[in-house]
Amino acid sequence: MEKVQVGFPPEDLKRIEKEVKEGKYPNKSEAIRDKVRKSYILEAIVLMREVTEDLDQEEELERLEKVRDRKYEEYKKSSS
């Protein structure tokens, strides 16, 4: 795993530290990794909502559902 240095606004860091302290995550790194993985799922959902505004785009909707399913499976594997 490659390491990177990232800066966070104090309020974001406090929220992450609170979640670690509450036991939701074992450490700050895992909390951040989990939030990044979840952001991929959120991006897929946003794209799906945009596509569903135009129901003539059935093929694109199917493609995005596959992306969502794949990202969710990746998330489940990485969370276990």
C-alpha positions in Angstrom: 0.0 0.0 0.0 1.4 3.4 -1.0 1.4 6.1 1.7 0.3 9.7 1.0 0.1 12.8 3.1 -3.2 14.6 3.2 -4.3 17.7 5.0 -7.8 17.9 6.6 -9.8 20.9 7.9 -9.9 20.6 11.8 -13.6 19.9 11.8 -13.2 16.9 9.5 -10.3 15.5 11.4 -12.2 15.9 14.7 -15.1 13.9 13.2 -12.8 11.1 12.0 -11.0 11.0 15.4 -14.4 10.8 17.1 -15.5 7.9 15.0 -12.2 6.1 15.9 -12.7 6.9 19.6 -16.2 5.5 19.4 -14.8 2.2 17.9 -16.4 2.6 14.5 -12.9 2.3 13.0 -9.6 0.8 14.4 -7.6 3.9 13.3 -7.7 7.1 11.3 -6.2 5.5 8.2 -8.9 2.9 8.0 -11.6 5.5 8.6 -10.3 7.6 5.7 -9.9 4.5 3.4 -13.5 3.5 4.2 -14.8 7.0 3.4 -12.9 7.0 0.1 -14.4 3.7 -0.9 -17.9 4.9 0.0 -17.4 8.0 -2.1 -17.0 5.8 -5.1 -20.4 4.2 -4.4 -21.9 7.7 -3.9 -20.5 8.8 -7.3 -22.2 5.8 -9.0 -25.5 6.6 -7.3 -25.3 10.2 -8.4 -24.7 9.1 -12.0 -27.6 6.7 -11.8 -29.9 9.4 -10.6 -28.9 11.7 -13.5 -29.5 8.9 -16.0 -32.9 8.0 -14.6 -34.1 11.5 -15.3 -34.2 10.4 -19.0 -35.8 7.0 -19.1 -34.8 6.5 -22.8 -31.3 5.7 -21.6 -31.9 2.1 -20.5 -28.5 0.9 -21.6 -26.7 3.5 -19.6 -28.8 2.8 -16.6 -27.9 -0.9 -16.8 -24.2 -0.1 -17.1 -24.3 2.2 -14.1 -26.2 -0.5 -12.1 -23.3 -2.9 -12.9 -20.8 -0.3 -11.7 -22.8 0.2 -8.5 -22.9 -3.5 -7.9 -19.2 -4.0 -8.6 -18.3 -1.1 -6.2 -20.5 -2.5 -3.5 -18.9 -5.9 -3.8 -15.5 -4.3 -3.6 -16.5 -2.4 -0.5 -17.9 -5.6 1.1 -14.7 -7.5 0.4 -12.5 -4.7 1.8 -14.6 -4.3 4.9 -14.4 -7.9 6.0 
